[in-house]
Amino acid sequence: MEDYDELSAGPDEEGKLCAMHNTWRQLPSDLLRFSDKLMHLNMSYNQITGVSSMIGSFILLEVCA
């Protein structure tokens, strides 16, 4: 089971969330709690091969790396 403890703090005051260097294979559903705050999401160096339709829930998301 993948561990998402680092998501507990959520995005910073600028709406940025860095979740780099994990072994995640998909976007964690825990991210949905930040759908109205998240503007910049960095998931670099994970094992994500595709993005689910839940990405459409992030109404303020501008940058996804």
PDBQT receptor file of N, H, CA, C and O in Angstrom, charges set to zero:
ATOM      1  N   MET A   1       0.847  -1.188   0.000  1.00  0.00    +0.000 N 
ATOM      2  CA  MET A   1       0.000   0.000   0.000  1.00  0.00    +0.000 C 
ATOM      3  C   MET A   1       0.882   1.237   0.000  1.00  0.00    +0.000 C 
ATOM      4  O   MET A   1       1.873   1.311   0.726  1.00  0.00    +0.000 OA
ATOM      5  N   GLU A   2       0.508   2.208  -0.825  1.00  0.00    +0.000 N 
ATOM      6  H   GLU A   2      -0.297   2.148  -1.415  1.00  0.00    +0.000 HD
ATOM      7  CA  GLU A   2       1.294   3.420  -0.927  1.00  0.00    +0.000 C 
ATOM      8  C   GLU A   2       0.969   4.364   0.218  1.00  0.00    +0.000 C 
ATOM      9  O   GLU A   2      -0.179   4.454   0.653  1.00  0.00    +0.000 OA
ATOM     10  N   ASP A   3       1.971   5.058   0.699  1.00  0.00    +0.000 N 
ATOM     11  H   ASP A   3       2.904   4.985   0.346  1.00  0.00    +0.000 HD
ATOM     12  CA  ASP A   3       1.826   5.945   1.851  1.00  0.00    +0.000 C 
ATOM     13  C   ASP A   3       1.692   7.384   1.381  1.00  0.00    +0.000 C 
ATOM     14  O   ASP A   3       2.532   7.875   0.627  1.00  0.00    +0.000 OA
ATOM     15  N   TYR A   4       0.635   8.064   1.826  1.00  0.00    +0.000 N 
ATOM     16  H   TYR A   4      -0.048   7.665   2.439  1.00  0.00    +0.000 HD
ATOM     17  CA  TYR A   4       0.377   9.437   1.407  1.00  0.00    +0.000 C 
ATOM     18  C   TYR A   4       0.468  10.403   2.582  1.00  0.00    +0.000 C 
ATOM     19  O   TYR A   4      -0.165  11.458   2.545  1.00  0.00    +0.000 OA
ATOM     20  N   ASP A   5       1.227  10.082   3.614  1.00  0.00    +0.000 N 
ATOM     21  H   ASP A   5       1.741   9.225   3.644  1.00  0.00    +0.000 HD
ATOM     22  CA  ASP A   5       1.325  10.934   4.799  1.00  0.00    +0.000 C 
ATOM     23  C   ASP A   5       1.793  12.350   4.479  1.00  0.00    +0.000 C 
ATOM     24  O   ASP A   5       1.363  13.303   5.128  1.00  0.00    +0.000 OA
ATOM     25  N   GLU A   6       2.659  12.498   3.498  1.00  0.00    +0.000 N 
ATOM     26  H   GLU A   6       3.009  11.724   2.971  1.00  0.00    +0.000 HD
ATOM     27  CA  GLU A   6       3.181  13.834   3.193  1.00  0.00    +0.000 C 
ATOM     28  C   GLU A   6       2.115  14.758   2.617  1.00  0.00    +0.000 C 
ATOM     29  O   GLU A   6       2.345  15.961   2.502  1.00  0.00    +0.000 OA
ATOM     30  N   LEU A   7       0.971  14.227   2.259  1.00  0.00    +0.000 N 
ATOM     31  H   LEU A   7       0.784  13.249   2.353  1.00  0.00    +0.000 HD
ATOM     32  CA  LEU A   7      -0.117  15.049   1.743  1.00  0.00    +0.000 C 
ATOM     33  C   LEU A   7      -0.927  15.694   2.862  1.00  0.00    +0.000 C 
ATOM     34  O   LEU A   7      -1.746  16.575   2.597  1.00  0.00    +0.000 OA
ATOM     35  N   SER A   8      -0.718  15.279   4.091  1.00  0.00    +0.000 N 
ATOM     36  H   SER A   8      -0.053  14.565   4.307  1.00  0.00    +0.000 HD
ATOM     37  CA  SER A   8      -1.547  15.757   5.196  1.00  0.00    +0.000 C 
ATOM     38  C   SER A   8      -1.473  17.276   5.380  1.00  0.00    +0.000 C 
ATOM     39  O   SER A   8      -2.461  17.889   5.783  1.00  0.00    +0.000 OA
ATOM     40  N   ALA A   9      -0.343  17.885   5.099  1.00  0.00    +0.000 N 
ATOM     41  H   ALA A   9       0.460  17.387   4.771  1.00  0.00    +0.000 HD
ATOM     42  CA  ALA A   9      -0.204  19.336   5.247  1.00  0.00    +0.000 C 
ATOM     43  C   ALA A   9      -0.899  20.082   4.115  1.00  0.00    +0.000 C 
ATOM     44  O   ALA A   9      -1.309  21.229   4.292  1.00  0.00    +0.000 OA
ATOM     45  N   GLY A  10      -1.034  19.457   2.978  1.00  0.00    +0.000 N 
ATOM     46  H   GLY A  10      -0.701  18.525   2.834  1.00  0.00    +0.000 HD
ATOM     47  CA  GLY A  10      -1.680  20.094   1.831  1.00  0.00    +0.000 C 
ATOM     48  C   GLY A  10      -0.782  21.103   1.153  1.00  0.00    +0.000 C 
ATOM     49  O   GLY A  10       0.407  21.198   1.461  1.00  0.00    +0.000 OA
ATOM     50  N   PRO A  11      -1.352  21.857   0.228  1.00  0.00    +0.000 N 
ATOM     51  CA  PRO A  11      -0.568  22.857  -0.494  1.00  0.00    +0.000 C 
ATOM     52  C   PRO A  11      -0.147  24.004   0.420  1.00  0.00    +0.000 C 
ATOM     53  O   PRO A  11      -0.793  24.276   1.432  1.00  0.00    +0.000 OA
ATOM     54  N   ASP A  12       0.939  24.669   0.052  1.00  0.00    +0.000 N 
ATOM     55  H   ASP A  12       1.464  24.448  -0.769  1.00  0.00    +0.000 HD
ATOM     56  CA  ASP A  12       1.389  25.824   0.828  1.00  0.00    +0.000 C 
ATOM     57  C   ASP A  12       0.482  27.021   0.548  1.00  0.00    +0.000 C 
ATOM     58  O   ASP A  12      -0.514  26.891  -0.164  1.00  0.00    +0.000 OA
ATOM     59  N   GLU A  13       0.818  28.175   1.098  1.00  0.00    +0.000 N 
ATOM     60  H   GLU A  13       1.628  28.280   1.676  1.00  0.00    +0.000 HD
ATOM     61  CA  GLU A  13      -0.029  29.364   0.963  1.00  0.00    +0.000 C 
ATOM     62  C   GLU A  13      -0.144  29.858  -0.474  1.00  0.00    +0.000 C 
ATOM     63  O   GLU A  13      -1.055  30.623  -0.792  1.00  0.00    +0.000 OA
ATOM     64  N   GLU A  14       0.767  29.431  -1.346  1.00  0.00    +0.000 N 
ATOM     65  H   GLU A  14       1.506  28.810  -1.088  1.00  0.00    +0.000 HD
ATOM     66  CA  GLU A  14       0.713  29.803  -2.761  1.00  0.00    +0.000 C 
ATOM     67  C   GLU A  14       0.007  28.745  -3.604  1.00  0.00    +0.000 C 
ATOM     68  O   GLU A  14      -0.064  28.873  -4.826  1.00  0.00    +0.000 OA
ATOM     69  N   GLY A  15      -0.514  27.705  -2.962  1.00  0.00    +0.000 N 
ATOM     70  H   GLY A  15      -0.457  27.601  -1.969  1.00  0.00    +0.000 HD
ATOM     71  CA  GLY A  15      -1.219  26.648  -3.677  1.00  0.00    +0.000 C 
ATOM     72  C   GLY A  15      -0.309  25.602  -4.283  1.00  0.00    +0.000 C 
ATOM     73  O   GLY A  15      -0.731  24.847  -5.159  1.00  0.00    +0.000 OA
ATOM     74  N   LYS A  16       0.950  25.544  -3.827  1.00  0.00    +0.000 N 
ATOM     75  H   LYS A  16       1.294  26.158  -3.115  1.00  0.00    +0.000 HD
ATOM     76  CA  LYS A  16       1.927  24.589  -4.372  1.00  0.00    +0.000 C 
ATOM     77  C   LYS A  16       2.014  23.346  -3.502  1.00  0.00    +0.000 C 
ATOM     78  O   LYS A  16       2.009  23.422  -2.273  1.00  0.00    +0.000 OA
ATOM     79  N   LEU A  17       2.093  22.207  -4.164  1.00  0.00    +0.000 N 
ATOM     80  H   LEU A  17       2.097  22.146  -5.162  1.00  0.00    +0.000 HD
ATOM     81  CA  LEU A  17       2.273  20.940  -3.459  1.00  0.00    +0.000 C 
ATOM     82  C   LEU A  17       3.331  20.130  -4.196  1.00  0.00    +0.000 C 
ATOM     83  O   LEU A  17       3.202  19.866  -5.391  1.00  0.00    +0.000 OA
ATOM     84  N   CYS A  18       4.369  19.741  -3.482  1.00  0.00    +0.000 N 
ATOM     85  H   CYS A  18       4.474  19.955  -2.511  1.00  0.00    +0.000 HD
ATOM     86  CA  CYS A  18       5.452  18.946  -4.050  1.00  0.00    +0.000 C 
ATOM     87  C   CYS A  18       5.348  17.525  -3.502  1.00  0.00    +0.000 C 
ATOM     88  O   CYS A  18       5.445  17.306  -2.295  1.00  0.00    +0.000 OA
ATOM     89  N   ALA A  19       5.153  16.586  -4.384  1.00  0.00    +0.000 N 
ATOM     90  H   ALA A  19       5.074  16.764  -5.365  1.00  0.00    +0.000 HD
ATOM     91  CA  ALA A  19       5.070  15.175  -4.004  1.00  0.00    +0.000 C 
ATOM     92  C   ALA A  19       6.014  14.368  -4.886  1.00  0.00    +0.000 C 
ATOM     93  O   ALA A  19       5.645  13.334  -5.444  1.00  0.00    +0.000 OA
ATOM     94  N   MET A  20       7.234  14.865  -4.995  1.00  0.00    +0.000 N 
ATOM     95  H   MET A  20       7.534  15.704  -4.542  1.00  0.00    +0.000 HD
ATOM     96  CA  MET A  20       8.245  14.242  -5.844  1.00  0.00    +0.000 C 
ATOM     97  C   MET A  20       8.895  13.052  -5.150  1.00  0.00    +0.000 C 
ATOM     98  O   MET A  20       8.832  12.905  -3.930  1.00  0.00    +0.000 OA
ATOM     99  N   HIS A  21       9.523  12.210  -5.965  1.00  0.00    +0.000 N 
ATOM    100  H   HIS A  21       9.574  12.330  -6.956  1.00  0.00    +0.000 HD
ATOM    101  CA  HIS A  21      10.365  11.102  -5.507  1.00  0.00    +0.000 C 
ATOM    102  C   HIS A  21       9.618  10.108  -4.623  1.00  0.00    +0.000 C 
ATOM    103  O   HIS A  21      10.097   9.734  -3.552  1.00  0.00    +0.000 OA
ATOM    104  N   ASN A  22       8.464   9.694  -5.072  1.00  0.00    +0.000 N 
ATOM    105  H   ASN A  22       8.075   9.999  -5.941  1.00  0.00    +0.000 HD
ATOM    106  CA  ASN A  22       7.723   8.620  -4.414  1.00  0.00    +0.000 C 
ATOM    107  C   ASN A  22       7.622   7.460  -5.391  1.00  0.00    +0.000 C 
ATOM    108  O   ASN A  22       8.202   7.519  -6.476  1.00  0.00    +0.000 OA
ATOM    109  N   THR A  23       6.923   6.443  -5.042  1.00  0.00    +0.000 N 
ATOM    110  H   THR A  23       6.452   6.395  -4.161  1.00  0.00    +0.000 HD
ATOM    111  CA  THR A  23       6.723   5.311  -5.948  1.00  0.00    +0.000 C 
ATOM    112  C   THR A  23       5.262   5.224  -6.368  1.00  0.00    +0.000 C 
ATOM    113  O   THR A  23       4.765   4.148  -6.701  1.00  0.00    +0.000 OA
ATOM    114  N   TRP A  24       4.584   6.356  -6.349  1.00  0.00    +0.000 N 
ATOM    115  H   TRP A  24       4.987   7.230  -6.079  1.00  0.00    +0.000 HD
ATOM    116  CA  TRP A  24       3.149   6.366  -6.644  1.00  0.00    +0.000 C 
ATOM    117  C   TRP A  24       2.895   5.997  -8.095  1.00  0.00    +0.000 C 
ATOM    118  O   TRP A  24       3.609   6.441  -8.994  1.00  0.00    +0.000 OA
ATOM    119  N   ARG A  25       1.892   5.198  -8.311  1.00  0.00    +0.000 N 
ATOM    120  H   ARG A  25       1.312   4.837  -7.580  1.00  0.00    +0.000 HD
ATOM    121  CA  ARG A  25       1.510   4.760  -9.647  1.00  0.00    +0.000 C 
ATOM    122  C   ARG A  25       0.282   5.507 -10.165  1.00  0.00    +0.000 C 
ATOM    123  O   ARG A  25      -0.030   5.449 -11.355  1.00  0.00    +0.000 OA
ATOM    124  N   GLN A  26      -0.406   6.203  -9.274  1.00  0.00    +0.000 N 
ATOM    125  H   GLN A  26      -0.152   6.250  -8.308  1.00  0.00    +0.000 HD
ATOM    126  CA  GLN A  26      -1.589   6.978  -9.653  1.00  0.00    +0.000 C 
ATOM    127  C   GLN A  26      -1.740   8.161  -8.712  1.00  0.00    +0.000 C 
ATOM    128  O   GLN A  26      -1.128   8.196  -7.644  1.00  0.00    +0.000 OA
ATOM    129  N   LEU A  27      -2.542   9.115  -9.103  1.00  0.00    +0.000 N 
ATOM    130  H   LEU A  27      -3.038   9.087  -9.971  1.00  0.00    +0.000 HD
ATOM    131  CA  LEU A  27      -2.810  10.250  -8.225  1.00  0.00    +0.000 C 
ATOM    132  C   LEU A  27      -3.610   9.742  -7.028  1.00  0.00    +0.000 C 
ATOM    133  O   LEU A  27      -4.615   9.055  -7.209  1.00  0.00    +0.000 OA
ATOM    134  N   PRO A  28      -3.187  10.063  -5.829  1.00  0.00    +0.000 N 
ATOM    135  CA  PRO A  28      -3.922   9.605  -4.653  1.00  0.00    +0.000 C 
ATOM    136  C   PRO A  28      -5.241  10.355  -4.508  1.00  0.00    +0.000 C 
ATOM    137  O   PRO A  28      -5.296  11.566  -4.718  1.00  0.00    +0.000 OA
ATOM    138  N   SER A  29      -6.285   9.649  -4.155  1.00  0.00    +0.000 N 
ATOM    139  H   SER A  29      -6.241   8.664  -3.984  1.00  0.00    +0.000 HD
ATOM    140  CA  SER A  29      -7.596  10.282  -3.992  1.00  0.00    +0.000 C 
ATOM    141  C   SER A  29      -7.582  11.297  -2.850  1.00  0.00    +0.000 C 
ATOM    142  O   SER A  29      -8.454  12.164  -2.795  1.00  0.00    +0.000 OA
ATOM    143  N   ASP A  30      -6.618  11.207  -1.946  1.00  0.00    +0.000 N 
ATOM    144  H   ASP A  30      -5.910  10.503  -1.991  1.00  0.00    +0.000 HD
ATOM    145  CA  ASP A  30      -6.475  12.190  -0.864  1.00  0.00    +0.000 C 
ATOM    146  C   ASP A  30      -6.288  13.609  -1.405  1.00  0.00    +0.000 C 
ATOM    147  O   ASP A  30      -6.595  14.581  -0.714  1.00  0.00    +0.000 OA
ATOM    148  N   LEU A  31      -5.793  13.730  -2.616  1.00  0.00    +0.000 N 
ATOM    149  H   LEU A  31      -5.543  12.940  -3.177  1.00  0.00    +0.000 HD
ATOM    150  CA  LEU A  31      -5.590  15.049  -3.221  1.00  0.00    +0.000 C 
ATOM    151  C   LEU A  31      -6.909  15.792  -3.419  1.00  0.00    +0.000 C 
ATOM    152  O   LEU A  31      -6.919  17.022  -3.472  1.00  0.00    +0.000 OA
ATOM    153  N   LEU A  32      -7.995  15.082  -3.528  1.00  0.00    +0.000 N 
ATOM    154  H   LEU A  32      -7.987  14.083  -3.486  1.00  0.00    +0.000 HD
ATOM    155  CA  LEU A  32      -9.285  15.722  -3.783  1.00  0.00    +0.000 C 
ATOM    156  C   LEU A  32      -9.685  16.709  -2.698  1.00  0.00    +0.000 C 
ATOM    157  O   LEU A  32     -10.454  17.633  -2.968  1.00  0.00    +0.000 OA
ATOM    158  N   ARG A  33      -9.185  16.539  -1.477  1.00  0.00    +0.000 N 
ATOM    159  H   ARG A  33      -8.561  15.789  -1.258  1.00  0.00    +0.000 HD
ATOM    160  CA  ARG A  33      -9.517  17.504  -0.419  1.00  0.00    +0.000 C 
ATOM    161  C   ARG A  33      -8.950  18.884  -0.717  1.00  0.00    +0.000 C 
ATOM    162  O   ARG A  33      -9.376  19.865  -0.107  1.00  0.00    +0.000 OA
ATOM    163  N   PHE A  34      -8.017  18.980  -1.625  1.00  0.00    +0.000 N 
ATOM    164  H   PHE A  34      -7.672  18.184  -2.121  1.00  0.00    +0.000 HD
ATOM    165  CA  PHE A  34      -7.383  20.257  -1.955  1.00  0.00    +0.000 C 
ATOM    166  C   PHE A  34      -7.832  20.782  -3.321  1.00  0.00    +0.000 C 
ATOM    167  O   PHE A  34      -7.182  21.657  -3.893  1.00  0.00    +0.000 OA
ATOM    168  N   SER A  35      -8.923  20.260  -3.834  1.00  0.00    +0.000 N 
ATOM    169  H   SER A  35      -9.451  19.550  -3.369  1.00  0.00    +0.000 HD
ATOM    170  CA  SER A  35      -9.345  20.608  -5.194  1.00  0.00    +0.000 C 
ATOM    171  C   SER A  35      -9.634  22.093  -5.377  1.00  0.00    +0.000 C 
ATOM    172  O   SER A  35      -9.574  22.596  -6.499  1.00  0.00    +0.000 OA
ATOM    173  N   ASP A  36      -9.947  22.802  -4.296  1.00  0.00    +0.000 N 
ATOM    174  H   ASP A  36      -9.996  22.394  -3.384  1.00  0.00    +0.000 HD
ATOM    175  CA  ASP A  36     -10.228  24.230  -4.407  1.00  0.00    +0.000 C 
ATOM    176  C   ASP A  36      -9.052  25.110  -3.981  1.00  0.00    +0.000 C 
ATOM    177  O   ASP A  36      -9.195  26.330  -3.890  1.00  0.00    +0.000 OA
ATOM    178  N   LYS A  37      -7.876  24.495  -3.716  1.00  0.00    +0.000 N 
ATOM    179  H   LYS A  37      -7.760  23.504  -3.790  1.00  0.00    +0.000 HD
ATOM    180  CA  LYS A  37      -6.697  25.246  -3.260  1.00  0.00    +0.000 C 
ATOM    181  C   LYS A  37      -5.461  24.994  -4.111  1.00  0.00    +0.000 C 
ATOM    182  O   LYS A  37      -4.584  25.852  -4.209  1.00  0.00    +0.000 OA
ATOM    183  N   LEU A  38      -5.395  23.832  -4.719  1.00  0.00    +0.000 N 
ATOM    184  H   LEU A  38      -6.107  23.135  -4.640  1.00  0.00    +0.000 HD
ATOM    185  CA  LEU A  38      -4.186  23.394  -5.417  1.00  0.00    +0.000 C 
ATOM    186  C   LEU A  38      -4.017  24.110  -6.754  1.00  0.00    +0.000 C 
ATOM    187  O   LEU A  38      -4.882  24.043  -7.627  1.00  0.00    +0.000 OA
ATOM    188  N   MET A  39      -2.870  24.805  -6.895  1.00  0.00    +0.000 N 
ATOM    189  H   MET A  39      -2.167  24.859  -6.186  1.00  0.00    +0.000 HD
ATOM    190  CA  MET A  39      -2.580  25.525  -8.134  1.00  0.00    +0.000 C 
ATOM    191  C   MET A  39      -1.378  24.944  -8.875  1.00  0.00    +0.000 C 
ATOM    192  O   MET A  39      -1.325  24.991 -10.104  1.00  0.00    +0.000 OA
ATOM    193  N   HIS A  40      -0.431  24.407  -8.148  1.00  0.00    +0.000 N 
ATOM    194  H   HIS A  40      -0.474  24.369  -7.150  1.00  0.00    +0.000 HD
ATOM    195  CA  HIS A  40       0.796  23.856  -8.733  1.00  0.00    +0.000 C 
ATOM    196  C   HIS A  40       1.061  22.504  -8.075  1.00  0.00    +0.000 C 
ATOM    197  O   HIS A  40       1.202  22.420  -6.855  1.00  0.00    +0.000 OA
ATOM    198  N   LEU A  41       1.128  21.461  -8.875  1.00  0.00    +0.000 N 
ATOM    199  H   LEU A  41       1.013  21.530  -9.866  1.00  0.00    +0.000 HD
ATOM    200  CA  LEU A  41       1.349  20.106  -8.370  1.00  0.00    +0.000 C 
ATOM    201  C   LEU A  41       2.565  19.512  -9.045  1.00  0.00    +0.000 C 
ATOM    202  O   LEU A  41       2.618  19.421 -10.272  1.00  0.00    +0.000 OA
ATOM    203  N   ASN A  42       3.539  19.109  -8.254  1.00  0.00    +0.000 N 
ATOM    204  H   ASN A  42       3.496  19.183  -7.258  1.00  0.00    +0.000 HD
ATOM    205  CA  ASN A  42       4.743  18.487  -8.803  1.00  0.00    +0.000 C 
ATOM    206  C   ASN A  42       4.778  17.030  -8.361  1.00  0.00    +0.000 C 
ATOM    207  O   ASN A  42       4.978  16.734  -7.183  1.00  0.00    +0.000 OA
ATOM    208  N   MET A  43       4.585  16.131  -9.306  1.00  0.00    +0.000 N 
ATOM    209  H   MET A  43       4.423  16.371 -10.263  1.00  0.00    +0.000 HD
ATOM    210  CA  MET A  43       4.603  14.688  -9.055  1.00  0.00    +0.000 C 
ATOM    211  C   MET A  43       5.769  14.029  -9.793  1.00  0.00    +0.000 C 
ATOM    212  O   MET A  43       5.713  12.841 -10.109  1.00  0.00    +0.000 OA
ATOM    213  N   SER A  44       6.825  14.798 -10.067  1.00  0.00    +0.000 N 
ATOM    214  H   SER A  44       6.871  15.764  -9.810  1.00  0.00    +0.000 HD
ATOM    215  CA  SER A  44       7.987  14.274 -10.786  1.00  0.00    +0.000 C 
ATOM    216  C   SER A  44       8.618  13.108 -10.040  1.00  0.00    +0.000 C 
ATOM    217  O   SER A  44       8.557  13.017  -8.814  1.00  0.00    +0.000 OA
ATOM    218  N   TYR A  45       9.212  12.239 -10.802  1.00  0.00    +0.000 N 
ATOM    219  H   TYR A  45       9.262  12.312 -11.798  1.00  0.00    +0.000 HD
ATOM    220  CA  TYR A  45       9.953  11.095 -10.274  1.00  0.00    +0.000 C 
ATOM    221  C   TYR A  45       9.066  10.133  -9.482  1.00  0.00    +0.000 C 
ATOM    222  O   TYR A  45       9.493   9.561  -8.480  1.00  0.00    +0.000 OA
ATOM    223  N   ASN A  46       7.839   9.965  -9.942  1.00  0.00    +0.000 N 
ATOM    224  H   ASN A  46       7.492  10.429 -10.757  1.00  0.00    +0.000 HD
ATOM    225  CA  ASN A  46       6.957   8.916  -9.466  1.00  0.00    +0.000 C 
ATOM    226  C   ASN A  46       6.824   7.908 -10.601  1.00  0.00    +0.000 C 
ATOM    227  O   ASN A  46       7.543   8.002 -11.596  1.00  0.00    +0.000 OA
ATOM    228  N   GLN A  47       5.937   6.971 -10.469  1.00  0.00    +0.000 N 
ATOM    229  H   GLN A  47       5.353   6.895  -9.661  1.00  0.00    +0.000 HD
ATOM    230  CA  GLN A  47       5.746   5.951 -11.499  1.00  0.00    +0.000 C 
ATOM    231  C   GLN A  47       4.365   6.089 -12.148  1.00  0.00    +0.000 C 
ATOM    232  O   GLN A  47       3.756   5.094 -12.541  1.00  0.00    +0.000 OA
ATOM    233  N   ILE A  48       3.887   7.308 -12.254  1.00  0.00    +0.000 N 
ATOM    234  H   ILE A  48       4.382   8.116 -11.934  1.00  0.00    +0.000 HD
ATOM    235  CA  ILE A  48       2.570   7.573 -12.818  1.00  0.00    +0.000 C 
ATOM    236  C   ILE A  48       2.652   7.487 -14.331  1.00  0.00    +0.000 C 
ATOM    237  O   ILE A  48       3.478   8.153 -14.955  1.00  0.00    +0.000 OA
ATOM    238  N   THR A  49       1.793   6.663 -14.919  1.00  0.00    +0.000 N 
ATOM    239  H   THR A  49       1.122   6.122 -14.412  1.00  0.00    +0.000 HD
ATOM    240  CA  THR A  49       1.807   6.492 -16.371  1.00  0.00    +0.000 C 
ATOM    241  C   THR A  49       0.612   7.150 -17.042  1.00  0.00    +0.000 C 
ATOM    242  O   THR A  49       0.582   7.284 -18.265  1.00  0.00    +0.000 OA
ATOM    243  N   GLY A  50      -0.368   7.560 -16.254  1.00  0.00    +0.000 N 
ATOM    244  H   GLY A  50      -0.344   7.451 -15.260  1.00  0.00    +0.000 HD
ATOM    245  CA  GLY A  50      -1.550   8.218 -16.802  1.00  0.00    +0.000 C 
ATOM    246  C   GLY A  50      -2.237   9.010 -15.708  1.00  0.00    +0.000 C 
ATOM    247  O   GLY A  50      -1.972   8.807 -14.523  1.00  0.00    +0.000 OA
ATOM    248  N   VAL A  51      -3.098   9.891 -16.098  1.00  0.00    +0.000 N 
ATOM    249  H   VAL A  51      -3.313  10.055 -17.061  1.00  0.00    +0.000 HD
ATOM    250  CA  VAL A  51      -3.810  10.728 -15.138  1.00  0.00    +0.000 C 
ATOM    251  C   VAL A  51      -5.296  10.405 -15.238  1.00  0.00    +0.000 C 
ATOM    252  O   VAL A  51      -5.871  10.395 -16.326  1.00  0.00    +0.000 OA
ATOM    253  N   SER A  52      -5.899  10.146 -14.102  1.00  0.00    +0.000 N 
ATOM    254  H   SER A  52      -5.432  10.154 -13.218  1.00  0.00    +0.000 HD
ATOM    255  CA  SER A  52      -7.315   9.809 -14.089  1.00  0.00    +0.000 C 
ATOM    256  C   SER A  52      -8.170  11.049 -14.329  1.00  0.00    +0.000 C 
ATOM    257  O   SER A  52      -7.674  12.176 -14.316  1.00  0.00    +0.000 OA
ATOM    258  N   SER A  53      -9.434  10.824 -14.545  1.00  0.00    +0.000 N 
ATOM    259  H   SER A  53      -9.837   9.909 -14.556  1.00  0.00    +0.000 HD
ATOM    260  CA  SER A  53     -10.355  11.933 -14.805  1.00  0.00    +0.000 C 
ATOM    261  C   SER A  53     -10.537  12.841 -13.596  1.00  0.00    +0.000 C 
ATOM    262  O   SER A  53     -11.082  13.937 -13.727  1.00  0.00    +0.000 OA
ATOM    263  N   MET A  54     -10.089  12.404 -12.418  1.00  0.00    +0.000 N 
ATOM    264  H   MET A  54      -9.647  11.514 -12.311  1.00  0.00    +0.000 HD
ATOM    265  CA  MET A  54     -10.223  13.241 -11.229  1.00  0.00    +0.000 C 
ATOM    266  C   MET A  54      -9.412  14.532 -11.343  1.00  0.00    +0.000 C 
ATOM    267  O   MET A  54      -9.644  15.468 -10.577  1.00  0.00    +0.000 OA
ATOM    268  N   ILE A  55      -8.475  14.600 -12.275  1.00  0.00    +0.000 N 
ATOM    269  H   ILE A  55      -8.286  13.840 -12.897  1.00  0.00    +0.000 HD
ATOM    270  CA  ILE A  55      -7.673  15.811 -12.457  1.00  0.00    +0.000 C 
ATOM    271  C   ILE A  55      -8.588  16.989 -12.810  1.00  0.00    +0.000 C 
ATOM    272  O   ILE A  55      -8.238  18.140 -12.547  1.00  0.00    +0.000 OA
ATOM    273  N   GLY A  56      -9.735  16.717 -13.394  1.00  0.00    +0.000 N 
ATOM    274  H   GLY A  56     -10.019  15.782 -13.607  1.00  0.00    +0.000 HD
ATOM    275  CA  GLY A  56     -10.694  17.757 -13.728  1.00  0.00    +0.000 C 
ATOM    276  C   GLY A  56     -11.338  18.405 -12.513  1.00  0.00    +0.000 C 
ATOM    277  O   GLY A  56     -11.973  19.452 -12.640  1.00  0.00    +0.000 OA
ATOM    278  N   SER A  57     -11.189  17.807 -11.343  1.00  0.00    +0.000 N 
ATOM    279  H   SER A  57     -10.673  16.956 -11.240  1.00  0.00    +0.000 HD
ATOM    280  CA  SER A  57     -11.745  18.356 -10.104  1.00  0.00    +0.000 C 
ATOM    281  C   SER A  57     -10.932  19.514  -9.562  1.00  0.00    +0.000 C 
ATOM    282  O   SER A  57     -11.411  20.262  -8.710  1.00  0.00    +0.000 OA
ATOM    283  N   PHE A  58      -9.716  19.670 -10.040  1.00  0.00    +0.000 N 
ATOM    284  H   PHE A  58      -9.327  19.063 -10.732  1.00  0.00    +0.000 HD
ATOM    285  CA  PHE A  58      -8.824  20.712  -9.530  1.00  0.00    +0.000 C 
ATOM    286  C   PHE A  58      -9.050  21.987 -10.343  1.00  0.00    +0.000 C 
ATOM    287  O   PHE A  58      -8.393  22.225 -11.358  1.00  0.00    +0.000 OA
ATOM    288  N   ILE A  59      -9.985  22.789  -9.875  1.00  0.00    +0.000 N 
ATOM    289  H   ILE A  59     -10.518  22.597  -9.051  1.00  0.00    +0.000 HD
ATOM    290  CA  ILE A  59     -10.457  23.943 -10.643  1.00  0.00    +0.000 C 
ATOM    291  C   ILE A  59      -9.432  25.073 -10.747  1.00  0.00    +0.000 C 
ATOM    292  O   ILE A  59      -9.535  25.908 -11.645  1.00  0.00    +0.000 OA
ATOM    293  N   LEU A  60      -8.455  25.114  -9.855  1.00  0.00    +0.000 N 
ATOM    294  H   LEU A  60      -8.372  24.435  -9.126  1.00  0.00    +0.000 HD
ATOM    295  CA  LEU A  60      -7.445  26.168  -9.880  1.00  0.00    +0.000 C 
ATOM    296  C   LEU A  60      -6.086  25.699 -10.408  1.00  0.00    +0.000 C 
ATOM    297  O   LEU A  60      -5.160  26.500 -10.534  1.00  0.00    +0.000 OA
ATOM    298  N   LEU A  61      -5.966  24.426 -10.709  1.00  0.00    +0.000 N 
ATOM    299  H   LEU A  61      -6.719  23.775 -10.607  1.00  0.00    +0.000 HD
ATOM    300  CA  LEU A  61      -4.674  23.860 -11.124  1.00  0.00    +0.000 C 
ATOM    301  C   LEU A  61      -4.188  24.508 -12.411  1.00  0.00    +0.000 C 
ATOM    302  O   LEU A  61      -4.872  24.492 -13.435  1.00  0.00    +0.000 OA
ATOM    303  N   GLU A  62      -2.980  25.083 -12.335  1.00  0.00    +0.000 N 
ATOM    304  H   GLU A  62      -2.425  25.097 -11.504  1.00  0.00    +0.000 HD
ATOM    305  CA  GLU A  62      -2.357  25.744 -13.488  1.00  0.00    +0.000 C 
ATOM    306  C   GLU A  62      -1.172  24.964 -13.998  1.00  0.00    +0.000 C 
ATOM    307  O   GLU A  62      -0.939  24.909 -15.205  1.00  0.00    +0.000 OA
ATOM    308  N   VAL A  63      -0.417  24.358 -13.100  1.00  0.00    +0.000 N 
ATOM    309  H   VAL A  63      -0.606  24.402 -12.119  1.00  0.00    +0.000 HD
ATOM    310  CA  VAL A  63       0.817  23.671 -13.462  1.00  0.00    +0.000 C 
ATOM    311  C   VAL A  63       0.812  22.268 -12.864  1.00  0.00    +0.000 C 
ATOM    312  O   VAL A  63       0.567  22.081 -11.672  1.00  0.00    +0.000 OA
ATOM    313  N   CYS A  64       1.086  21.305 -13.708  1.00  0.00    +0.000 N 
ATOM    314  H   CYS A  64       1.285  21.457 -14.676  1.00  0.00    +0.000 HD
ATOM    315  CA  CYS A  64       1.216  19.924 -13.252  1.00  0.00    +0.000 C 
ATOM    316  C   CYS A  64       2.464  19.364 -13.900  1.00  0.00    +0.000 C 
ATOM    317  O   CYS A  64       2.512  19.181 -15.117  1.00  0.00    +0.000 OA
ATOM    318  N   ALA A  65       3.466  19.093 -13.099  1.00  0.00    +0.000 N 
ATOM    319  H   ALA A  65       3.428  19.241 -12.111  1.00  0.00    +0.000 HD
ATOM    320  CA  ALA A  65       4.737  18.593 -13.634  1.00  0.00    +0.000 C 
ATOM    321  C   ALA A  65       4.983  17.182 -13.161  1.00  0.00    +0.000 C 
ATOM    322  O   ALA A  65       6.003  16.585 -13.505  1.00  0.00    +0.000 OA
TER     323      ALA A  65
